[in-house]
Structures are given as structure tokens and as C-alpha cells.
Amino acid sequence: MPSPLLWGTEPHLADLFGGAIADARSTERICTFRFSAAEEFVEFFRRWYGPTHVAFESLDPTERRNLAADLTDLARRWDRYRGDQDAVALPATYLETVITLR
């Protein structure tokens, strides 16, 4: 199955809709994920985001702990709150595209 992340690229959208597009306008936007702690971020994506879930399931218990620790560190590194509290705010860029079909 193709990655859903491809939907965030104009070339992929052009491939999908082809000649049916009368007009397409894309704007890069930022969504900020907020969690009460970096560990909550890891658990959320481990449970609900397929690629993260599959990654964890493919590892032994020690490797799972290491991956969780690495992702927790990553969340803290990108945190917009800058460690002022336990909570983290993590920016995620996405492409918003409005397509008008013929």
C-alpha cells in the first residue's frame, strides 16, 4: 500500500487526479501536536500511527525500550515549550491542497 505521506506532495496529487484537475492550490501549514509529556507522544504514535506501531512490534523488548527512549528524546528536542514544563508541543508540517475538478 502506498504511503499516505505521498498525499502531501503536489506531484503525487497530480498523478492521482491527472487531467481531471481544473485548478489546484497548495499551502504549507503547521499542525502542533500537544501532549502532557514526551512519553505520552511516544505512546500515542505507538498505538495509533501504523508505521510506528509496526516498528515497535518488530523489535524485542530491549529494542522497544531503546526506540521509546530515542523517540522521547526526539520529542524533547523538537518541543516548542523548550522544557519549561513536562508537556510538549511538537510542530508537524503538512500540505493543504484544494483541488477543483473539471
C-alpha positions in Angstrom: 0.0 0.0 0.0 1.4 3.4 -0.9 2.4 5.7 2.0 -0.3 8.2 3.0 2.5 10.7 3.3 2.5 10.9 -0.5 -0.7 12.8 -0.3 1.4 15.7 1.0 3.2 16.1 -2.3 2.0 18.0 -5.4 3.4 15.5 -7.9 1.5 12.6 -6.3 -1.7 14.6 -6.3 -1.2 15.4 -10.0 -0.7 11.6 -10.7 -3.8 10.7 -8.8 -6.1 13.3 -10.3 -4.4 13.9 -13.7 -6.4 15.6 -16.3 -9.4 15.9 -14.0 -7.8 18.9 -12.3 -9.1 22.3 -13.3 -7.3 24.1 -10.6 -5.1 23.1 -7.6 -3.8 25.4 -4.9 -1.4 24.2 -2.2 -0.4 25.9 1.1 2.1 24.5 3.5 0.7 24.6 7.0 1.8 23.6 10.5 -0.2 21.5 13.0 1.1 21.5 16.5 0.7 18.2 18.4 0.4 18.8 22.2 0.9 16.1 24.8 1.2 16.2 28.6 4.6 14.6 28.4 7.1 13.3 25.7 6.3 9.8 26.8 2.6 10.3 26.0 3.6 11.4 22.5 5.5 8.1 22.1 2.6 6.0 23.3 0.1 7.9 21.1 2.1 7.2 17.9 3.0 3.7 19.0 -0.7 2.9 19.3 -2.3 4.9 16.5 0.3 5.5 13.8 0.8 2.4 11.7 4.5 2.7 10.8 5.4 3.4 14.5 3.2 0.5 15.7 4.8 -1.9 13.2 8.3 -0.7 14.1 7.7 -1.4 17.8 6.1 -4.8 17.1 9.1 -5.9 15.0 11.5 -5.4 18.0 12.4 -7.4 21.0 11.7 -5.8 24.5 15.1 -4.2 24.9 15.0 -2.7 21.4 11.5 -1.4 22.1 12.7 0.4 25.2 15.6 1.9 23.2 13.2 3.0 20.4 10.9 4.6 23.0 13.8 6.4 24.6 15.0 7.7 21.3 11.5 8.9 20.3 11.1 10.5 23.7 14.4 12.4 23.3 13.3 13.4 19.8 10.1 14.9 21.2 12.0 16.8 23.8 14.5 18.1 21.2 11.7 19.5 18.9 9.5 20.7 21.8 8.3 24.3 21.3 7.8 24.7 25.0 11.5 24.2 25.4 11.4 22.2 28.6 9.5 24.8 30.6 7.1 22.1 31.7 6.5 18.4 31.3 4.2 18.9 28.4 5.5 19.0 24.8 4.3 20.9 21.7 5.6 19.4 18.5 5.2 21.1 15.1 4.3 19.0 12.1 4.3 20.4 8.6 1.6 19.3 6.1 0.4 20.4 2.7 -3.1 21.6 2.4 -4.4 21.3 -1.2 -7.7 22.4 -2.6 -8.4 20.8 -6.0 -11.2 21.9 -8.3 -12.1 19.2 -10.7 -13.3 19.7 -14.3 
